[in-house]
Amino acid sequence: MKPGYSLMKHYLQFKDLRAEEYAYLFDRARIIKTRFKNYERYQPLADRTLAMIFEKASTRTRVSFEAGMYQMGGSVVHLTTGDSQLGRAEPVEDSARVISRMVDLVMIRTYEQTKLERFAAHSRVPVINGLTNEYHPCQILADIFTFIEHRGSIQGKVVAWVGDGNNMANTWLQAADILGFTLHISTPGGYEVDPKLSGVANPGCVKTFKSPFAACEGAHLVTTDVWTSMGFEAENEARQKAFADWCVDAQMMSLAQPDALFMHCLPAHRGEEVAAEVIDGPQSVVWEEAENRMHVQKALMEYLLLGRIG
């Protein structure tokens, strides 16, 4: 084992790491990003291979992991649904046993969290959740790092989640619990967060609101996502009607703190979950947020493979 690293870790949901580990990761992401911006060569993962398995399509996840791994000196094997067929051509457990003997790290973007967990349980190498129906930890990792870059510590702050009680909302709940901020959630009726999925230890870290405007009052960060996530396309018409009042617009942002930030994990539908004047406005940091996926994931891969540096 490398110095400073004793047990193999997986990153399957946000609560898999402790607050002190996140403090370390955010510091490493800052250092790694600075080196990248200064064109400084940094390749601690030379001769390491990342397998990326995609059962859900992706733009940002693929580019950020693939570019990041190459920048860190490693190699990438890219598998799509047709290539891998997790649980179809062979059991997930068998795929894990084989793939993890040939690579050093696996990132999976799939539907059910249970499939990811089954793979990890039989993997000889660390497994990262690139997105499931239930959680999206790498995105929240990037979002919080982006907030820290712009506003400092997120501890004690208020984050407003407006929209679907989906994998992003579940992950924000875990982050609030671990990192000590308050999450305001407003969802339409029937689209609430499932409390069993978040598994927070401190229920006081979350407040729910029927009105999205009330949820945004005093918030330091307002964030949202598409109304119809991948895999729920059949519900699109019903969701368009149910979410009609949950569009983050200028009026909603005006109720937040004067220097509040706006985030969106992308892709965005202007005029649906967010007004163009907001996502393209001065409070929006969505492009930095998207770029930061790469930097925090580089820090995460370094940590999972090498442990703490220095």
TAURTA-V245194 format. One record per backbone hydrogen bond with DSSP energy under -1.0 kcal/mol. CO is the residue of the C=O (numbers start at 1). NH is the residue of the N-H. Records with the same first field share a line. If there is no record, write none. Layout:
CO->NH  NH
//
This chain:
2->5
11->129
13->16
14->17
18->22
19->23
20->24
21->25
22->26
23->27
24->28
25->29
26->30
27->31
28->32
29->33
30->34
31->35
32->36
33->37
34->38
35->40
36->39
43->46
45->48
48->75
49->104  105
50->77
51->107
52->79
53->109
59->63
60->64
61->65
62->66
63->67
64->68
65->69
66->70
67->71
68->72
69->74
70->73
72->45
75->50
77->52
79->54
80->84
81->85
85->88  89
90->87
91->95
92->96
93->97
94->98
95->99
96->100
98->101
99->102  103
105->51
106->128
107->53
108->130
109->55  56
111->133
112->116
113->117
114->118
115->119
116->120
117->121
119->122
120->123
126->106
127->11
128->108
131->110
135->132
136->140
137->141
138->142
139->143
140->144
141->145
142->146
143->147
144->148
145->149
146->150
147->151
148->152
154->157
157->182
158->220  221
159->184
160->223
161->186
164->166
166->170
167->171
168->172
169->173
170->174
171->175
172->176
173->177
174->178
175->179
176->180
180->156
182->159
183->207
184->161
185->209
186->163
188->191
191->165
194->197  198
195->199
202->205
203->206
205->183
207->185
211->215
212->216
216->219
219->257
220->261
221->160
222->263
223->162
229->232
232->235
233->236
235->239
236->240
237->241
238->242
239->243
243->246
248->275
249->253
250->254
252->255
253->256
255->218
257->260
261->222
262->285
263->224
269->272
273->248
274->271
275->278  279
276->280
278->281
281->284
283->262
285->289
286->290
287->291
288->292
290->293
291->294
292->296
293->297
294->298
295->299
296->300
297->301
298->302
299->303
300->304
301->305
302->306
303->307
//
